[in-house]
Structures are given as C-alpha cells and as structure tokens.
Amino acid sequence: MPKPLLVIGNRNYSSWSLRAWLALGAAGLECDTQLLVLDTPQFRTEVRRYSRAARVPVLLDGELCIWDSLAIAEYAAERTGQGWPRAVKARAVARAVSAEMHSGFATLRNLWPMNIRARDRHVAATPALQADIARIDELWTDCRTQYGAQGPWLFGEYSIADAFFAPVVCRFATYGTVGLGPASLDYVAATLAGSALREWSAMAAAETAVIEHEEVGRVP
Ligand SMILES: N[C@@H](CCC(=O)N[C@@H](CS)C(=O)NCC(=O)O)C(=O)O
C-alpha cells in the first residue's frame, strides 16, 4: 500500500508543515513528502491541486485529504494508536496544550516568524509578546513538573504536544530565550537536540529560497 503523502512548504519557514511532519513521526505513521516553495506563483497554482484551502500542510492518504496540522496529527494517532500520552488525564492535557498552540500565540507567531537558519535576530519586546512568552514558559514548566518525570519531553515521552511546540522552540533559538525559566530552557535544549528536528533543520539549511521578513509574517 502506498504511504500517505504530506505536502509541505519550505522547511525553513513553514512551521505548520514542521508540526505535521513531527506529529506523523510521533505517531509512527510513515509518509512521503512533497515540497511546494511558498510565496511563488507555482505554489498558488499547485497547492490547489491538493487542497482548496490552499495552505500547507496537506496529508493525502488514498482518496482522503486532510488540510490542517492538528487534524493530521489526530488522524495519525487514530491510525496507529500512538502519538498522545497513554494516561487519560495526561492525554487530555496534551490535547489542550496542542490546541492552545494551534489557535493561540498570534503575537509571537507574527513578530517572530519561524526562520530555522537564522540566529541572533533582535525584535523589540512588546507587552503582548512578553505575555505570549510568559504563557509559554508557564505551560512548559507546568507540563515538565507535573507530567515530565519519565523523560525530557512535555509529557515525559515524546508526543504530539512536543511536535506542536517545536517551531516555537526554533523561534527561541532565533530570537533569544529571555523570559524562559530553567525548566523551559532545559526543554528548549532537549528539543533542539532531538533527532527528528535536527534532520528537518539540516534540510532547511540546504534550502536556497529566501522569503523576506514582511512576507514571512503571512506564513507563520
Ligand atoms: N491552520 C493551518 C495553518 C496552515 C498555514 O497557515 N500554512 C501556511 C504555511 S506555514 C501556508 O500555507 N501559507 C501559504 C499562504 O498563505 O499562501 C494548519 O494548522 O495547518
């Protein structure tokens, strides 16, 4: 049976693509990938061959088309029975944490566009940005304290919640870790050392397309 196909954007810039790809790995669902270069006329034409929502990621599995990162993660978890923490309460909290990421942190996503290759970027702190950072620090610290004893991840073992926060970790590597406490700093280090993210980052480093900052704001 052919593997599902995950249609993604530039690995350097497409944070939603990274989430879906890591979530498929967390669930143990193998897929092939097809990259469309963001912010090009070809992207706008080709993405519509896969999804009328005209955004990436898109997962295609036979006739089935799933056009949203969280729905892709849930589908992968249903297919394999893996990806979320095993304990019911931890699983419920992991879903809440992932949903909060999926629908929130708009200021951080706008002011700190993901750019995996970039380091030492400085963006003036605003109260709204500081509030997003404070909430992320609180979330990570709570998860690590309450559920993280069995490993370095938010819920101990690697889960879809870690996949959802990986692009946020990449942003801290780019824009600095001011505002993070010790548990969050350890979590950032563990995430950056993870093999799947390193594999994706190496491919991001090899990409040549550059998207200007103002435009990247549209592809958080
Ligand atoms: N809610 C969607 C967001 C997807 C999204 O915004 N994708 C961006 C790339 S990271 C995109 O396709 N941008 C292309 C465009 O806006 O033209 C998800 O979770 O998958």
PDBQT file of the ligand as one rigid body, heavy atoms in Angstrom, charges set to zero:
ROOT
HETATM    1  N1  LIG A 301      -4.354  26.106  10.445  1.00  0.00    +0.000 N 
HETATM    2  C1  LIG A 301      -3.470  25.636   9.404  1.00  0.00    +0.000 C 
HETATM    3  C2  LIG A 301      -2.472  26.727   9.050  1.00  0.00    +0.000 C 
HETATM    4  C3  LIG A 301      -1.720  26.417   7.774  1.00  0.00    +0.000 C 
HETATM    5  C4  LIG A 301      -0.927  27.605   7.250  1.00  0.00    +0.000 C 
HETATM    6  O1  LIG A 301      -1.181  28.778   7.576  1.00  0.00    +0.000 OA
HETATM    7  N2  LIG A 301       0.076  27.306   6.384  1.00  0.00    +0.000 N 
HETATM    8  C5  LIG A 301       0.925  28.325   5.769  1.00  0.00    +0.000 C 
HETATM    9  C6  LIG A 301       2.388  27.865   5.746  1.00  0.00    +0.000 C 
HETATM   10  S1  LIG A 301       3.095  27.558   7.337  1.00  0.00    +0.000 SA
HETATM   11  C7  LIG A 301       0.551  28.482   4.306  1.00  0.00    +0.000 C 
HETATM   12  O2  LIG A 301       0.168  27.538   3.648  1.00  0.00    +0.000 OA
HETATM   13  N3  LIG A 301       0.704  29.704   3.764  1.00  0.00    +0.000 N 
HETATM   14  C8  LIG A 301       0.539  29.910   2.364  1.00  0.00    +0.000 C 
HETATM   15  C9  LIG A 301      -0.230  31.139   2.020  1.00  0.00    +0.000 C 
HETATM   16  O3  LIG A 301      -0.796  31.753   2.944  1.00  0.00    +0.000 OA
HETATM   17  O4  LIG A 301      -0.253  31.445   0.835  1.00  0.00    +0.000 OA
HETATM   18  C10 LIG A 301      -2.786  24.351   9.909  1.00  0.00    +0.000 C 
HETATM   19  O5  LIG A 301      -2.814  24.130  11.123  1.00  0.00    +0.000 OA
HETATM   20  O6  LIG A 301      -2.302  23.543   9.113  1.00  0.00    +0.000 OA
ENDROOT
TORSDOF 0
